[in-house]
């Protein structure tokens, strides 16, 4: 076991006590932190690392991500920066020309306001790629835009019914128009994708993710769409990497609403079985994920009042379906994470938790609401009272993609978009994440948006709602200490403290000194997991 001293730079500990947030030395003893400050300097060590003025802090935990989807997305056509239909079409044309033998074209990240009228059609894709199926996941991954060849491959016709909780886009004549919303995207586009992927494809996706997160200073993640494919892929990765990983993975199993209570409850059996396996520091299933509604950008989030166009969306999990599953999962000791973007969805989620508490009594629990992009006044206080974590994604508030979000609501609700300080003031635990691949996975860019409410995608775009920006130390605390605490790890990782896991990141620039803007140019110098370097500037492969 090697004992290593890091000194010569500033060290942010992420301690909740502001007076203990900074130190100048830390000693690692194998996989754990032995001491900090003067105590670290007093220990005999085998090696000393001079930080040379760099900043050392706890490794980031991306508390809401999608590992296999992220890995797959890193190999797809990136469309977020294409802000016009012509731009999207050019990228698709180039992708087809670059690989003319490919049986399918997959892209991701397009934005509704990049398409005329926010209304994509199959004909728009057919104009540039018509000979093979094309599947384009929206930036929020709640809609999929496809061409005519893909509709044919999926067997979708005018007679295909909308699935529960989703919709097949149709033209004025009732014909499928190339858009698949919510569960229609999951069942058709994603179902086809999963069926066509091989284990080798998934292994390649996992390796992309491990390398990307190591380079970004992320040492832990919480996957929010786990299934049998993901479980098997991560288990194979653990075996390939000699029984460990360069990333700690906790997972929530995706449970779908079938509309049948018995079938819904039956899905919990597998999760309970997995959650009761012996604990592993590298891979564990901790609970379930329920997607209660959609997204505001597509007008599929369940709102308490209609959108600007007069429409509204029904929840994917109505309360009569939701409450029994929440109560059963709560009784089984599972953590429940619920996607709730609209205020009607968050109200239903908290009502279901209240009913579960009434039914199951005083048992240990730490449930979570994911996203909370618009929540009614009083929601933060309700979360705090129930001990529910506010799981939030600063990059979703990036001003470069905010205009369409605001236009869909079009009223005073826009002024309460992503109000992170409300949850802090109420006393709720706040955990930050990226929701990759629906947004960039870069941890430093995420912190920039959190600390400024300005754009990491396009720095020329002015900040929106700067009153909701957080101090940088607070933001980093939410993305390290509190993100780890959100899955029950508060006592062993997420801070630079004696006895904690030696999961650390070194950044070549100190944004506390240079200012938040430096986060956009700062680079990770080293990422350490369990005391072992998994990324350095000269070691670009995961060790």
C-alpha positions as a printed NumPy array, in Angstrom:
array([[  0.   ,   0.   ,   0.   ],
       [  1.484,   3.324,  -1.11 ],
       [  1.133,   6.459,   0.98 ],
       [  1.185,   9.624,  -1.165],
       [  1.201,  13.281,  -0.129],
       [ -0.352,  15.977,  -2.353],
       [  0.788,  19.514,  -1.58 ],
       [  1.781,  22.747,  -3.271],
       [ -1.686,  23.89 ,  -4.307],
       [ -5.062,  24.769,  -2.886],
       [ -7.358,  21.951,  -1.795],
       [-11.132,  22.385,  -1.64 ],
       [-12.515,  19.808,   0.794],
       [-16.271,  20.312,   0.168],
       [-16.777,  20.201,   3.919],
       [-20.24 ,  21.554,   4.829],
       [-18.56 ,  23.851,   7.377],
       [-17.292,  26.913,   5.429],
       [-14.414,  27.265,   7.9  ],
       [-13.167,  23.784,   6.978],
       [-13.503,  24.006,   3.199],
       [ -9.848,  24.715,   2.452],
       [ -6.572,  23.016,   3.253],
       [ -3.099,  22.811,   1.747],
       [ -2.204,  19.116,   1.944],
       [ -3.771,  15.679,   1.766],
       [ -2.207,  12.252,   2.24 ],
       [ -3.643,   9.173,   0.587],
       [ -3.111,   5.755,   2.114],
       [ -4.014,   3.228,  -0.531],
       [ -7.686,   3.621,  -1.417],
       [ -8.539,   6.116,   1.33 ],
       [ -7.582,   9.534,   2.615],
       [ -5.312,   9.258,   5.645],
       [ -5.129,  12.892,   6.733],
       [ -5.47 ,  16.504,   5.613],
       [ -3.663,  19.71 ,   6.515],
       [ -0.952,  19.653,   9.167],
       [ -1.719,  16.035,  10.013],
       [ -1.083,  15.063,   6.382],
       [  2.266,  16.838,   6.378],
       [  3.32 ,  15.054,   9.583],
       [  2.918,  11.547,   8.147],
       [  5.746,   9.525,   6.653],
       [  4.994,   9.023,   2.951],
       [  6.291,   6.966,   0.057],
       [  5.78 ,   9.684,  -2.552],
       [  5.021,  13.392,  -2.785],
       [  3.117,  15.08 ,  -5.602],
       [  3.652,  18.815,  -6.123],
       [  0.387,  20.305,  -7.296],
       [  2.301,  23.294,  -8.676],
       [ -0.51 ,  25.704,  -7.869],
       [ -3.322,  23.535,  -9.235],
       [ -6.654,  23.022,  -7.472],
       [ -7.48 ,  19.657,  -5.907],
       [-11.05 ,  18.799,  -4.928],
       [-13.279,  15.745,  -4.454],
       [-14.148,  13.854,  -7.614],
       [-17.486,  14.825,  -9.102],
       [-20.482,  12.507,  -8.881],
       [-22.856,  12.847, -11.822],
       [-25.978,  12.125,  -9.795],
       [-28.259,  11.616, -12.807],
       [-26.936,  10.147, -16.042],
       [-27.579,   7.378, -18.578],
       [-24.433,   5.374, -19.17 ],
       [-25.282,   3.242, -22.201],
       [-27.144,   6.064, -23.943],
       [-24.261,   8.424, -23.284],
       [-21.744,   5.932, -24.615],
       [-23.829,   5.352, -27.726],
       [-24.341,   9.092, -28.229],
       [-20.601,   9.712, -28.291],
       [-20.53 ,   7.672, -31.503],
       [-23.521,   9.403, -33.164],
       [-24.007,  12.531, -35.272],
       [-23.985,  15.518, -32.886],
       [-26.739,  17.969, -33.838],
       [-26.995,  20.412, -30.919],
       [-24.837,  23.084, -32.547],
       [-26.823,  22.939, -35.795],
       [-29.275,  25.745, -35.117],
       [-31.098,  25.599, -38.481],
       [-32.75 ,  22.892, -40.543],
       [-30.13 ,  23.424, -43.247],
       [-27.416,  22.848, -40.655],
       [-29.022,  19.605, -39.466],
       [-29.471,  18.403, -43.038],
       [-25.854,  19.21 , -43.894],
       [-24.611,  17.108, -40.978],
       [-26.836,  14.185, -41.951],
       [-25.713,  14.407, -45.58 ],
       [-22.058,  14.437, -44.467],
       [-22.586,  11.454, -42.126],
       [-24.179,   9.414, -44.906],
       [-21.394,  10.279, -47.335],
       [-18.728,   9.402, -44.771],
       [-20.146,   5.89 , -44.274],
       [-22.192,   4.958, -47.344],
       [-22.407,   1.3  , -46.322],
       [-23.944,   1.98 , -42.909],
       [-27.387,   0.36 , -42.569],
       [-28.686,   3.194, -40.373],
       [-27.884,   6.791, -39.413],
       [-28.263,   7.791, -35.771],
       [-27.978,  11.319, -34.438],
       [-28.677,  13.102, -31.201],
       [-29.116,  16.463, -29.571],
       [-31.251,  18.462, -32.018],
       [-33.315,  21.317, -30.595],
       [-36.936,  22.065, -31.416],
       [-36.244,  25.718, -32.136],
       [-33.714,  24.699, -34.802],
       [-36.568,  23.359, -36.948],
       [-39.111,  25.625, -38.704],
       [-42.106,  26.04 , -36.446],
       [-40.614,  23.538, -34.025],
       [-42.315,  20.845, -36.11 ],
       [-39.903,  18.265, -37.567],
       [-41.183,  15.921, -40.269],
       [-39.911,  12.764, -41.919],
       [-39.814,  14.611, -45.251],
       [-37.163,  16.975, -43.894],
       [-34.831,  14.021, -43.325],
       [-35.895,  12.231, -46.509],
       [-34.666,  15.245, -48.469],
       [-31.065,  14.318, -47.599],
       [-31.139,  10.666, -46.433],
       [-33.93 ,   8.458, -47.714],
       [-32.25 ,   5.155, -48.517],
       [-31.669,   3.966, -44.922],
       [-33.498,   4.493, -41.625],
       [-32.54 ,   7.636, -39.722],
       [-33.159,   8.008, -35.976],
       [-32.49 ,  11.386, -34.343],
       [-32.948,  11.703, -30.579],
       [-33.961,  15.16 , -29.403],
       [-31.693,  17.035, -27.029],
       [-33.926,  16.034, -24.108],
       [-34.179,  12.375, -25.238],
       [-37.94 ,  12.487, -24.82 ],
       [-38.681,  12.587, -28.552],
       [-37.239,  10.849, -31.592],
       [-37.38 ,  12.273, -35.122],
       [-37.262,   9.643, -37.858],
       [-37.465,   9.412, -41.629],
       [-39.864,   7.442, -43.791],
       [-37.506,   4.461, -43.991],
       [-37.42 ,   4.287, -40.184],
       [-41.222,   4.453, -39.942],
       [-41.349,   1.547, -42.356],
       [-38.727,  -0.404, -40.394],
       [-40.719,   0.14 , -37.192],
       [-43.981,  -0.892, -38.852],
       [-45.692,   2.367, -37.885],
       [-48.717,   3.238, -40.012],
       [-51.788,   5.415, -39.636],
       [-53.44 ,   2.456, -37.892],
       [-50.745,   2.122, -35.21 ],
       [-52.243,   3.241, -31.886],
       [-50.487,   5.645, -29.539],
       [-48.881,   3.791, -26.619],
       [-49.786,   4.575, -23.022],
       [-47.959,   7.765, -22.042],
       [-46.799,   8.637, -25.551],
       [-47.838,   9.752, -29.012],
       [-47.012,   9.11 , -32.644],
       [-46.89 ,  12.437, -34.474],
       [-49.413,  12.63 , -37.325],
       [-50.116,  15.03 , -40.163],
       [-53.489,  16.57 , -40.979],
       [-54.507,  13.375, -42.776],
       [-53.656,  11.133, -39.816],
       [-50.49 ,   9.731, -41.394],
       [-47.341,   9.333, -39.211],
       [-45.239,  12.456, -39.686],
       [-41.866,  11.289, -38.354],
       [-42.126,  12.308, -34.691],
       [-42.291,   9.862, -31.785],
       [-43.018,  11.388, -28.395],
       [-42.27 ,   9.979, -24.932],
       [-43.147,   6.262, -24.636],
       [-43.599,   6.032, -28.405],
       [-39.901,   6.882, -28.739],
       [-39.03 ,   4.399, -25.994],
       [-41.086,   1.51 , -27.323],
       [-40.406,   1.953, -31.027],
       [-37.146,   3.845, -31.681],
       [-35.298,   2.759, -28.555],
       [-36.725,  -0.729, -28.742],
       [-35.346,  -1.068, -32.272],
       [-32.013,   0.343, -31.14 ],
       [-31.742,  -2.09 , -28.221],
       [-32.691,  -5.038, -30.408],
       [-30.068,  -4.15 , -33.013],
       [-27.202,  -3.483, -30.567],
       [-24.836,  -6.344, -29.811],
       [-22.943,  -6.953, -26.593],
       [-19.832,  -5.747, -28.423],
       [-21.634,  -2.47 , -29.249],
       [-22.587,  -2.02 , -25.61 ],
       [-19.079,  -2.818, -24.403],
       [-17.693,  -0.199, -26.762],
       [-20.246,   2.316, -25.455],
       [-19.255,   1.585, -21.846],
       [-15.569,   2.073, -22.607],
       [-16.339,   5.432, -24.234],
       [-18.196,   6.486, -21.09 ],
       [-15.448,   5.372, -18.726],
       [-12.821,   7.271, -20.698],
       [-14.988,  10.39 , -21.041],
       [-15.887,  10.594, -17.366],
       [-12.308,   9.955, -16.242],
       [-11.139,  12.855, -18.414],
       [-13.908,  15.055, -16.97 ],
       [-12.977,  14.442, -13.324],
       [-16.096,  12.389, -12.603],
       [-15.453,   9.552, -10.164],
       [-19.02 ,   8.395,  -9.482],
       [-22.348,   8.27 , -11.305],
       [-25.984,   7.431, -10.69 ],
       [-27.537,   5.773, -13.726],
       [-31.225,   6.588, -14.159],
       [-32.366,   4.096, -16.786],
       [-30.806,   0.792, -15.786],
       [-32.028,  -2.453, -17.295],
       [-30.754,  -5.959, -18.001],
       [-28.64 ,  -4.764, -20.94 ],
       [-26.925,  -2.098, -18.834],
       [-26.432,  -4.442, -15.889],
       [-24.742,  -7.06 , -18.046],
       [-22.6  ,  -4.462, -19.825],
       [-21.296,  -2.911, -16.593],
       [-20.69 ,  -6.342, -15.067],
       [-18.601,  -7.239, -18.114],
       [-16.691,  -3.98 , -17.694],
       [-15.895,  -4.79 , -14.068],
       [-14.504,  -8.132, -15.201],
       [-12.468,  -6.532, -18.   ],
       [-10.969,  -4.028, -15.564],
       [ -9.821,  -6.646, -13.086],
       [-12.668,  -6.461, -10.602],
       [-12.941,  -2.685, -10.307],
       [-13.743,   0.334, -12.471],
       [-12.409,   3.866, -12.933],
       [-15.909,   4.975, -11.924],
       [-18.307,   4.067,  -9.102],
       [-21.735,   3.161, -10.486],
       [-25.012,   3.248,  -8.561],
       [-28.144,   2.555, -10.545],
       [-31.898,   3.034, -10.562],
       [-33.872,   0.415, -12.487],
       [-36.334,   1.87 , -14.984],
       [-39.897,   0.776, -14.191],
       [-42.467,   1.416, -16.919],
       [-46.175,   2.03 , -16.445],
       [-48.007,  -0.814, -18.168],
       [-51.419,   0.368, -17.012],
       [-51.808,  -2.867, -15.035],
       [-51.156,  -2.819, -11.29 ],
       [-49.984,  -6.411, -11.008],
       [-47.545,  -6.033, -13.899],
       [-46.261,  -2.764, -12.505],
       [-45.63 ,  -4.27 ,  -9.077],
       [-44.056,  -7.384, -10.586],
       [-41.276,  -5.227, -12.033],
       [-40.096,  -4.503,  -8.487],
       [-39.177,  -8.12 ,  -7.788],
       [-36.033,  -8.016,  -9.895],
       [-34.942,  -4.708,  -8.387],
       [-35.35 ,  -5.985,  -4.832],
       [-33.29 ,  -9.044,  -5.745],
       [-30.492,  -6.892,  -7.18 ],
       [-30.572,  -4.354,  -4.343],
       [-30.065,  -7.151,  -1.813],
       [-26.875,  -8.402,  -3.418],
       [-23.695,  -7.942,  -1.364],
       [-22.6  ,  -4.312,  -1.56 ],
       [-19.956,  -3.428,  -4.118],
       [-18.078,  -0.128,  -4.314],
       [-18.192,  -0.351,  -8.131],
       [-21.696,  -1.424,  -9.127],
       [-24.913,  -1.534,  -7.122],
       [-28.607,  -1.199,  -7.803],
       [-30.129,   1.151,  -5.237],
       [-33.676,   1.736,  -6.396],
       [-36.168,   2.429,  -9.147],
       [-36.743,   5.22 , -11.654],
       [-40.246,   6.316, -12.659],
       [-40.763,   8.795, -15.513],
       [-43.859,  10.722, -14.477],
       [-44.04 ,  13.199, -17.359],
       [-42.199,  14.553, -20.366],
       [-40.457,  17.846, -21.061],
       [-41.508,  21.457, -21.361],
       [-39.733,  21.943, -24.707],
       [-42.102,  19.452, -26.373],
       [-45.143,  20.399, -24.246],
       [-45.2  ,  16.892, -22.78 ],
       [-44.431,  17.826, -19.161],
       [-47.522,  17.669, -16.937],
       [-48.336,  21.21 , -15.868],
       [-50.801,  22.652, -13.394],
       [-51.914,  25.187, -16.023],
       [-51.878,  24.909, -19.827],
       [-48.994,  25.817, -22.107],
       [-49.002,  29.014, -24.142],
       [-50.793,  27.216, -27.003],
       [-53.58 ,  26.06 , -24.68 ],
       [-52.486,  22.435, -24.621],
       [-51.41 ,  20.34 , -21.65 ],
       [-50.071,  16.844, -21.166],
       [-51.398,  13.901, -19.238],
       [-48.96 ,  12.272, -16.802],
       [-47.24 ,   9.068, -17.862],
       [-47.884,   7.759, -14.337],
       [-51.294,   8.987, -13.132],
       [-51.506,   9.017,  -9.346],
       [-53.753,   5.952,  -9.21 ],
       [-51.006,   3.956, -10.977],
       [-48.131,   5.695,  -9.225],
       [-49.086,   5.541,  -5.548],
       [-49.2  ,   1.715,  -5.175],
       [-45.787,   1.29 ,  -6.828],
       [-44.228,   4.01 ,  -4.683],
       [-45.685,   2.476,  -1.528],
       [-44.432,  -1.004,  -2.422],
       [-40.944,   0.189,  -3.362],
       [-40.744,   2.295,  -0.211],
       [-41.745,  -0.69 ,   1.94 ],
       [-39.036,  -2.771,   0.251],
       [-36.36 ,  -0.226,   1.17 ],
       [-35.722,   0.896,  -2.408],
       [-34.8  ,   4.46 ,  -3.221],
       [-37.377,   5.974,  -5.565],
       [-36.291,   8.512,  -8.164],
       [-39.101,  10.206, -10.059],
       [-38.682,  12.286, -13.209],
       [-40.921,  15.288, -12.543],
       [-40.382,  18.324, -14.769],
       [-43.822,  19.929, -14.583],
       [-45.512,  21.108, -11.398],
       [-48.413,  18.672, -11.776],
       [-45.892,  15.821, -11.903],
       [-43.955,  16.953,  -8.826],
       [-47.208,  17.383,  -6.905],
       [-48.242,  13.822,  -7.775],
       [-44.789,  12.488,  -6.847],
       [-44.841,  14.099,  -3.424],
       [-48.432,  13.017,  -2.816],
       [-47.413,   9.43 ,  -3.576],
       [-44.498,   9.69 ,  -1.134],
       [-46.78 ,  11.127,   1.545],
       [-49.134,   8.183,   1.113],
       [-46.219,   5.741,   1.29 ],
       [-44.999,   7.301,   4.537],
       [-48.5  ,   7.05 ,   5.981],
       [-48.732,   3.39 ,   4.941],
       [-45.225,   2.245,   5.869],
       [-44.411,   4.346,   8.897],
       [-41.067,   5.612,  10.119],
       [-38.476,   3.668,   8.125],
       [-35.194,   4.916,   6.638],
       [-35.801,   6.552,   3.254],
       [-34.194,   9.128,   0.981],
       [-36.301,   9.473,  -2.172],
       [-35.583,  11.896,  -5.013],
       [-37.328,  14.089,  -7.538],
       [-35.446,  14.542, -10.787],
       [-35.281,  17.839, -12.723],
       [-37.98 ,  20.033, -11.108],
       [-37.65 ,  22.542, -13.947],
       [-40.873,  24.256, -12.971],
       [-42.322,  23.541,  -9.556],
       [-45.149,  25.433,  -7.879],
       [-44.389,  27.69 ,  -4.903],
       [-44.215,  25.611,  -1.728],
       [-42.742,  22.565,  -3.451],
       [-39.279,  23.138,  -1.973],
       [-40.659,  23.247,   1.551],
       [-42.631,  20.092,   0.907],
       [-39.501,  18.282,  -0.324],
       [-37.567,  19.35 ,   2.758],
       [-40.333,  18.229,   5.107],
       [-40.446,  14.791,   3.486],
       [-36.658,  14.402,   3.271],
       [-36.773,  14.225,  -0.529],
       [-33.681,  15.168,  -2.536],
       [-33.937,  17.821,  -5.245],
       [-31.91 ,  16.291,  -8.085],
       [-31.132,  19.158, -10.46 ],
       [-29.151,  19.707, -13.668],
       [-27.615,  23.165, -14.111],
       [-26.807,  22.545, -17.794],
       [-30.525,  22.237, -18.539],
       [-30.814,  25.928, -17.659],
       [-28.17 ,  26.973, -20.215],
       [-29.445,  30.238, -21.771],
       [-28.507,  29.056, -25.273],
       [-31.349,  26.53 , -25.152],
       [-33.743,  28.456, -22.901],
       [-35.774,  30.445, -25.455],
       [-37.928,  27.545, -26.617],
       [-38.512,  26.428, -23.004],
       [-39.739,  29.918, -22.122],
       [-41.891,  30.213, -25.233],
       [-43.762,  27.007, -24.435],
       [-44.954,  28.453, -21.11 ],
       [-45.161,  32.103, -22.142],
       [-46.298,  33.526, -18.83 ],
       [-45.119,  34.4  , -15.319],
       [-43.988,  30.806, -14.75 ],
       [-40.906,  31.563, -16.835],
       [-39.616,  33.783, -14.021],
       [-39.436,  30.746, -11.715],
       [-37.49 ,  28.523, -14.062],
       [-34.874,  26.321, -12.367],
       [-35.002,  28.182,  -9.011],
       [-32.203,  26.286,  -7.224],
       [-31.864,  28.641,  -4.211],
       [-35.469,  27.902,  -3.227],
       [-34.523,  24.315,  -2.401],
       [-31.481,  25.404,  -0.415],
       [-33.455,  27.922,   1.624],
       [-36.091,  25.299,   2.386],
       [-33.426,  22.922,   3.685],
       [-33.782,  20.208,   1.04 ],
       [-30.745,  18.215,  -0.026],
       [-29.684,  19.444,  -3.484],
       [-27.729,  17.117,  -5.77 ],
       [-26.312,  18.37 ,  -9.075],
       [-25.835,  16.306, -12.215],
       [-25.879,  16.617, -16.012],
       [-28.482,  14.092, -17.236],
       [-26.049,  13.104, -19.991],
       [-26.547,  12.582, -22.857],
       [-29.467,  15.042, -22.795],
       [-26.824,  17.66 , -21.977],
       [-23.01 ,  17.769, -22.058],
       [-21.395,  15.582, -19.404],
       [-18.56 ,  18.019, -18.701],
       [-18.489,  18.666, -14.949],
       [-16.688,  22.013, -15.165],
       [-19.133,  23.435, -17.708],
       [-21.955,  22.307, -15.425],
       [-20.406,  24.263, -12.566],
       [-20.06 ,  27.327, -14.797],
       [-23.795,  27.395, -15.519],
       [-24.573,  26.785, -11.842],
       [-22.362,  29.651, -10.688],
       [-23.356,  32.195, -13.345],
       [-26.64 ,  31.179, -15.066],
       [-24.714,  32.067, -18.245],
       [-24.218,  29.794, -21.231],
       [-21.497,  27.162, -21.491],
       [-22.751,  26.226, -24.975],
       [-22.489,  29.768, -26.356],
       [-20.727,  32.26 , -24.057],
       [-22.009,  35.143, -26.199],
       [-25.551,  34.519, -24.928],
       [-26.321,  36.656, -21.867],
       [-27.193,  35.106, -18.532],
       [-30.835,  34.327, -17.769],
       [-32.122,  34.62 , -14.191],
       [-28.719,  35.422, -12.658],
       [-30.491,  35.804,  -9.308],
       [-30.647,  32.008,  -9.199],
       [-26.885,  31.533,  -9.607],
       [-25.082,  29.925,  -6.686],
       [-21.686,  30.611,  -5.114],
       [-19.094,  28.352,  -6.722],
       [-18.273,  26.584,  -3.453],
       [-21.955,  25.788,  -2.989],
       [-22.327,  24.506,  -6.535],
       [-19.291,  22.227,  -6.248],
       [-20.566,  20.958,  -2.909],
       [-23.84 ,  19.956,  -4.567],
       [-21.927,  18.137,  -7.327],
       [-19.564,  16.259,  -4.992],
       [-20.573,  15.918,  -1.345],
       [-24.34 ,  16.209,  -1.843],
       [-24.425,  14.151,  -5.026],
       [-22.762,  11.316,  -3.097],
       [-25.133,  11.851,  -0.171],
       [-28.129,  11.589,  -2.5  ],
       [-27.592,   7.806,  -2.696],
       [-26.577,   7.344,   0.932],
       [-22.798,   7.718,   0.575],
       [-22.361,  10.815,   2.751],
       [-20.19 ,   9.002,   5.284],
       [-17.508,   7.64 ,   2.95 ],
       [-17.053,   9.673,  -0.226],
       [-17.641,  13.1  ,  -1.759],
       [-15.304,  15.055,   0.528],
       [-11.586,  15.438,   1.151],
       [-11.597,  14.137,   4.698],
       [ -9.799,  11.447,   6.722],
       [-11.275,   7.995,   6.166],
       [-13.06 ,   8.984,   2.962],
       [-12.464,   7.325,  -0.384],
       [ -9.478,   8.746,  -2.24 ],
       [-11.631,   9.872,  -5.181],
       [-10.126,  13.175,  -6.274],
       [ -9.649,  15.472,  -9.235],
       [ -6.886,  17.99 ,  -9.949],
       [ -7.737,  21.003, -12.14 ],
       [ -5.024,  23.077, -13.804],
       [ -6.818,  26.372, -13.092],
       [ -8.278,  27.601,  -9.826],
       [-11.68 ,  29.132, -10.664],
       [-12.012,  30.417,  -7.102],
       [ -9.059,  32.691,  -7.894],
       [ -9.4  ,  33.188, -11.651],
       [-13.184,  33.542, -11.684],
       [-16.014,  31.313, -12.873],
       [-15.311,  32.056, -16.552],
       [-12.073,  30.091, -16.222],
       [-14.169,  26.92 , -15.837],
       [-14.748,  27.018, -19.589],
       [-11.027,  26.734, -20.325],
       [ -9.8  ,  24.827, -17.263],
       [ -8.644,  21.265, -17.825],
       [ -8.484,  18.19 , -15.63 ],
       [ -4.857,  17.364, -14.833],
       [ -5.519,  14.144, -12.961],
       [ -8.44 ,  12.014, -11.87 ],
       [ -7.947,   9.582,  -8.99 ],
       [-10.361,   6.806,  -8.001],
       [ -9.73 ,   4.711,  -4.886],
       [ -6.229,   6.19 ,  -4.731],
       [ -5.406,   5.122,  -8.289],
       [ -4.812,   7.594, -11.162],
       [ -7.311,   6.829, -13.929],
       [ -6.59 ,   9.904, -16.053],
       [ -3.62 ,  12.216, -16.495],
       [ -2.721,  14.488, -19.421],
       [ -0.291,  11.857, -20.68 ],
       [ -2.467,   8.81 , -19.923],
       [ -5.578,   9.274, -22.022],
       [ -6.799,   5.71 , -21.766],
       [ -8.604,   4.486, -18.669],
       [ -6.147,   2.567, -16.494]])
